[in-house]
Amino acid sequence: MRTTKVGIREFRENLADYLESKSPVAITRHGSTIGIYVPTKPKPSQADLEALRVAGERMQELIAAAGTTKDEILASFRKARRARRTRNG
């Protein structure tokens, strides 16, 4: 992956464009690199969003079929998380 090198002023002026970039950006001041912006993930595609929506609907069906509620699942998760923190704490 190729890194783009830009001055801090240019980076600031075009920040929105660089934040949408898929490649790393080396930010320089007076020719010296002072930081590197590394993008994490691109914006999700419409297909990704639709897949998440369908998965959420399916999860709701599974919760209902199990005869439980989201609140009960969340309470159980929190209890397990507290127990893990206590063991590792």
C-alpha positions in Angstrom: 0.0 0.0 0.0 1.4 3.3 -1.0 1.6 6.2 1.5 0.7 9.7 0.4 3.0 12.4 1.8 1.4 15.9 2.4 2.2 19.0 4.4 0.3 19.7 7.5 -1.5 22.7 6.0 -2.6 20.7 3.0 -3.8 17.9 5.3 -5.8 20.3 7.4 -7.3 22.0 4.3 -8.3 18.7 2.7 -9.0 16.7 5.9 -12.4 15.3 4.7 -10.8 13.9 1.5 -7.9 12.4 3.4 -10.2 10.8 6.0 -12.1 9.1 3.2 -8.8 7.8 1.7 -8.0 4.1 1.7 -4.2 4.6 1.9 -2.1 5.9 4.7 -1.1 9.6 4.7 2.2 10.8 6.1 1.9 14.3 7.5 4.9 16.5 7.3 6.1 19.8 8.7 9.0 21.5 7.0 9.8 18.3 5.2 9.9 16.1 8.3 7.2 13.5 9.0 5.3 14.4 12.2 2.6 11.8 12.0 0.8 9.2 9.9 -2.9 8.8 9.4 -3.8 5.2 8.9 -7.4 4.6 7.8 -9.2 1.7 9.5 -12.2 0.6 7.4 -13.9 2.1 4.4 -17.5 3.1 4.6 -19.8 0.0 4.6 -21.4 -0.8 1.3 -25.2 -0.9 0.8 -24.9 -4.7 0.7 -23.0 -4.8 4.0 -25.7 -2.6 5.6 -28.4 -4.8 4.2 -26.7 -8.0 5.5 -26.5 -6.4 9.0 -30.2 -5.5 8.9 -31.1 -9.1 7.9 -28.8 -10.5 10.6 -30.5 -8.2 13.2 -33.9 -9.5 12.1 -32.7 -13.1 12.4 -31.3 -12.4 15.8 -34.7 -11.0 16.9 -36.3 -14.2 15.7 -33.8 -16.4 17.6 -34.3 -14.4 20.8 -38.1 -14.8 20.5 -37.8 -18.5 19.7 -35.6 -19.0 22.8 -38.3 -17.4 25.0 -36.1 -14.7 26.4 -35.7 -11.0 26.0 -32.9 -8.7 25.0 -32.8 -7.4 28.6 -32.2 -10.9 30.0 -29.4 -11.6 27.5 -27.8 -8.2 28.3 -28.0 -8.9 32.1 -26.4 -12.3 31.6 -23.7 -10.8 29.5 -23.0 -8.1 32.1 -22.8 -10.7 34.9 -20.3 -12.8 32.9 -18.3 -9.8 32.1 -18.1 -8.7 35.7 -17.1 -12.2 36.8 -14.3 -12.2 34.1 -13.0 -8.9 35.3 -13.0 -10.1 38.9 -11.0 -13.2 38.0 -8.5 -11.2 35.8 -8.6 -8.1 38.1 
